[in-house]
Amino acid sequence: MIITQARLEDIDSILELHKKYHVNTVSEEDKPDGFITTDFTPEQLKGLIGEDGITIIKDGDSVLGYAMAASWQFWSEWPFFANMIKLLPDNSFEGTVLDMENSYQYGPITLDKSIRGTGMFEKLFNASLKNMSKRYPIMVTFINQINDRSYVAHTEKVPMEVISTFVFNNNDYYMLACPTK
Ligand SMILES: CC(C)(COP(=O)(O)OP(=O)(O)OC[C@H]1O[C@@H](n2cnc3c(N)ncnc32)[C@H](O)[C@@H]1OP(=O)(O)O)[C@@H](O)C(=O)NCCC(=O)NCCS
């Protein structure tokens, strides 16, 4: 298994993994272990790869994990992220008020269930963080408050801190941040 930046030829495998754990298509059995809510078209994934924004875990040709990360500018076409952008000036991390230049948005992240609980989460998270650390001092993300597994992973396995909470489309979310270095 290797951790690397995604290339265009990885899109089909990324979408396959994405569908397996997206809230609209995840099985009832798998849902308690977390789900993702962001939708992507193949075109949007191409754009994200163009921003060097997808870090993946690959086993042969199969993608077993991905972590997305990109500028707020890139994410702004999703209404969910447009809302987060509006909230940035009301949030600060370690004394710095957040904005579109000093922070970026990480997530979603997904691991195939065959490799969860193996330490690959931290490795993928840290590879994505390192890749973005050249461009931004602060990373920001969100977690649905009912996604307990993701909350525990992000607050206990890696050093993310809850900086606020917000509501979008009747769902409750945490906003979290961490330094990139
Ligand atoms: C979120 C995710 C990336 C984390 O990776 P992971 O390999 O599962 O993480 P880990 O197993 O190392 O850590 C999760 C911790 O939560 C614990 N946990 C599992 N289910 C839990 C639950 N329902 N409530 C509380 N804690 C839970 C695990 O036991 C583990 O802690 P431990 O190692 O001390 O036992 C992965 O579970 C995943 O891809 N989930 C589906 C998609 C998703 O939710 N993505 C995140 C969207 S914000």
PDBQT file of the ligand as one rigid body, heavy atoms in Angstrom, charges set to zero:
ROOT
HETATM    1  C1  LIG A 201     -13.516   8.600   9.830  1.00  0.00    +0.000 C 
HETATM    2  C2  LIG A 201     -12.445   7.623   9.374  1.00  0.00    +0.000 C 
HETATM    3  C3  LIG A 201     -11.633   8.247   8.236  1.00  0.00    +0.000 C 
HETATM    4  C4  LIG A 201     -11.501   7.363  10.569  1.00  0.00    +0.000 C 
HETATM    5  O1  LIG A 201     -10.547   6.390  10.243  1.00  0.00    +0.000 OA
HETATM    6  P1  LIG A 201     -10.439   5.036  11.143  1.00  0.00    +0.000 P 
HETATM    7  O2  LIG A 201      -9.329   4.209  10.640  1.00  0.00    +0.000 OA
HETATM    8  O3  LIG A 201     -11.790   4.428  11.205  1.00  0.00    +0.000 OA
HETATM    9  O4  LIG A 201     -10.070   5.691  12.542  1.00  0.00    +0.000 OA
HETATM   10  P2  LIG A 201      -9.557   4.903  13.822  1.00  0.00    +0.000 P 
HETATM   11  O5  LIG A 201     -10.193   3.532  13.878  1.00  0.00    +0.000 OA
HETATM   12  O6  LIG A 201      -8.070   4.963  13.871  1.00  0.00    +0.000 OA
HETATM   13  O7  LIG A 201     -10.104   5.828  14.972  1.00  0.00    +0.000 OA
HETATM   14  C5  LIG A 201     -11.463   5.899  15.262  1.00  0.00    +0.000 C 
HETATM   15  C6  LIG A 201     -11.690   5.736  16.760  1.00  0.00    +0.000 C 
HETATM   16  O8  LIG A 201     -13.097   5.906  17.014  1.00  0.00    +0.000 OA
HETATM   17  C7  LIG A 201     -13.561   4.801  17.761  1.00  0.00    +0.000 C 
HETATM   18  N1  LIG A 201     -14.957   4.578  17.365  1.00  0.00    +0.000 N 
HETATM   19  C8  LIG A 201     -15.443   3.775  16.426  1.00  0.00    +0.000 A 
HETATM   20  N2  LIG A 201     -16.775   3.873  16.349  1.00  0.00    +0.000 NA
HETATM   21  C9  LIG A 201     -17.130   4.782  17.277  1.00  0.00    +0.000 A 
HETATM   22  C10 LIG A 201     -18.370   5.318  17.701  1.00  0.00    +0.000 A 
HETATM   23  N3  LIG A 201     -19.523   4.945  17.133  1.00  0.00    +0.000 N 
HETATM   24  N4  LIG A 201     -18.362   6.244  18.699  1.00  0.00    +0.000 NA
HETATM   25  C11 LIG A 201     -17.205   6.636  19.264  1.00  0.00    +0.000 A 
HETATM   26  N5  LIG A 201     -15.995   6.157  18.892  1.00  0.00    +0.000 NA
HETATM   27  C12 LIG A 201     -15.970   5.240  17.922  1.00  0.00    +0.000 A 
HETATM   28  C13 LIG A 201     -12.670   3.650  17.356  1.00  0.00    +0.000 C 
HETATM   29  O9  LIG A 201     -12.716   2.630  18.325  1.00  0.00    +0.000 OA
HETATM   30  C14 LIG A 201     -11.329   4.343  17.278  1.00  0.00    +0.000 C 
HETATM   31  O10 LIG A 201     -10.761   4.558  18.558  1.00  0.00    +0.000 OA
HETATM   32  P3  LIG A 201      -9.712   3.477  19.221  1.00  0.00    +0.000 P 
HETATM   33  O11 LIG A 201      -8.626   3.264  18.215  1.00  0.00    +0.000 OA
HETATM   34  O12 LIG A 201      -9.253   4.181  20.443  1.00  0.00    +0.000 OA
HETATM   35  O13 LIG A 201     -10.492   2.250  19.478  1.00  0.00    +0.000 OA
HETATM   36  C15 LIG A 201     -13.091   6.274   8.885  1.00  0.00    +0.000 C 
HETATM   37  O14 LIG A 201     -13.776   5.662   9.950  1.00  0.00    +0.000 OA
HETATM   38  C16 LIG A 201     -14.045   6.449   7.725  1.00  0.00    +0.000 C 
HETATM   39  O15 LIG A 201     -13.625   6.511   6.573  1.00  0.00    +0.000 OA
HETATM   40  N6  LIG A 201     -15.377   6.530   7.982  1.00  0.00    +0.000 N 
HETATM   41  C17 LIG A 201     -16.372   6.674   6.918  1.00  0.00    +0.000 C 
HETATM   42  C18 LIG A 201     -16.327   8.041   6.247  1.00  0.00    +0.000 C 
HETATM   43  C19 LIG A 201     -16.295   9.181   7.242  1.00  0.00    +0.000 C 
HETATM   44  O16 LIG A 201     -16.994   9.204   8.243  1.00  0.00    +0.000 OA
HETATM   45  N7  LIG A 201     -15.447  10.189   6.928  1.00  0.00    +0.000 N 
HETATM   46  C20 LIG A 201     -15.287  11.374   7.744  1.00  0.00    +0.000 C 
HETATM   47  C21 LIG A 201     -16.293  12.411   7.397  1.00  0.00    +0.000 C 
HETATM   48  S1  LIG A 201     -16.039  13.872   8.390  1.00  0.00    +0.000 SA
ENDROOT
TORSDOF 0
